Amino acid sequence: MPPKKPSGTLSPPVIQRLSEYLLILEQFIAQEQEVVSSRALATVYGNNSSQVRHDIFQIEHKGSQSHGYLCSELIKDIRIALNLQNEKNLCVIGMGNLGRAITAHVPFDRYGMKLSASFDVDPNVIGKKIGGVEIFNSDDMSNIIKEQNITMAALCVPASRAQKTCDLAIHAGVKGILNYSRIRLKVPEHVSVHYEQIICSFMQLSYKCSL
Amino acid sequence: MPPKKPSGTLSPPVIQRLSEYLLILEQFIAQEQEVVSSRALATVYGNNSSQVRHDIFQIEHKGSQSHGYLCSELIKDIRIALNLQNEKNLCVIGMGNLGRAITAHVPFDRYGMKLSASFDVDPNVIGKKIGGVEIFNSDDMSNIIKEQNITMAALCVPASRAQKTCDLAIHAGVKGILNYSRIRLKVPEHVSVHYEQIICSFMQLSYKCSL
């Protein structure tokens, strides 16, 4: 008898791996590979096949592991498990190079998200569009977040303005923040913060390279 | 008798947390807070005090946990544990918005790294400088990586050029790649790849927000 599927929510490391498996599976599909074994997926991801099987066991996937997983079906089930089918509106705050890169190049619409507004304080960029997304005046942030029902924000402002901007966004209704500033934020309990500190990724890589 | 310190290398999750503790401790110092308890550090990081103590136990830190850690001493020991005292040269390949953001704003020199070159294929940007770093022609990448003893590269090129660019950089001597393109790379065993897929961070945040 197979072990019972665990109930409840997925843990952060499992969510992280599933999101990366999703991109790998899409890459397989693009290369016209229809079936993948847990071992092949593990080799590309960089872990081991038992962890892959364990992760896939966490979601409602009916594919047989003995004959490999059908990429298209596994993609579908990961998308459901990660709740990517319910579209969420998001905004990017701070349109320096990083904010522009996110606005112009991240394919949100393929993953159940809609980038509906971006904000900056610079009069030279306010009113312009990047990747089809309008740059609004940060002074209007509160109203626009409410009007457009925006629930997530990427925070790309300098550290000195990060906490104040975060407070404003949360007050207007944001429940999730992807924080690219180098400071830790104080947020109420109902708000999630995901930290993306670019320098930390380099430190981790530097450590691996020094072994 | 206290438990013996584990020997050997640090695991990726421990390295990740230590690098983030480092930034938090620096934030404490900037706010003139000299001592921190494992509980306070855990609250700011978002984990629990026993994990903080366990992580700090992995490194050679002699501070007493009962009276809290001295921030400056803990910073020093994390830097040693992460090998940040040995300067490594790195480059950024691809000077679109993301490459520019990394080049202009990531404070490598504070963390034992030196951004010594950046590369692009666009004749309009080749020869210019961003944040004091010269943009070279990608055709000269191989020679410059060798000449400047560059061992790490941030890959910010489009997916279609990622594998070819990665191969070239590795052939010239790069041992660690921070990959911002959305494809998985094939690399020899002696090379480390750290994946930074921005859309995956948004998927993880989106999942947390949908609970």
Interface residues (C-beta under 8 A of the other chain):
Chain A: T9 L10 P12 I15 Q16 S19 E20 L22 L23 I24 Q27 V44 Y45 G46 L82 N83 L84 N86 K88 L90 G96 N97 L98 R100 A101 I102 A104 H105 V106 P107 F108 Y111 G112 M113 T151 M152 A154 K175 G176 I177 L178 R182 I183 R184 S192 V193 H194 Y195 E196 Q197 I198 I199 C200 S201 F202 M203 Q204 L205 S206 Y207 K208 C209 S210 L211
Chain B: T9 L10 P12 I15 Q16 S19 E20 L22 L23 I24 Q27 V44 Y45 G46 L82 N83 L84 N86 K88 L90 G96 N97 L98 R100 A101 I102 A104 H105 V106 P107 F108 Y111 G112 M113 T151 M152 A154 K175 G176 I177 L178 R182 I183 R184 S192 V193 H194 Y195 E196 Q197 I198 I199 C200 S201 F202 M203 Q204 L205 S206 Y207 K208 C209 S210 L211
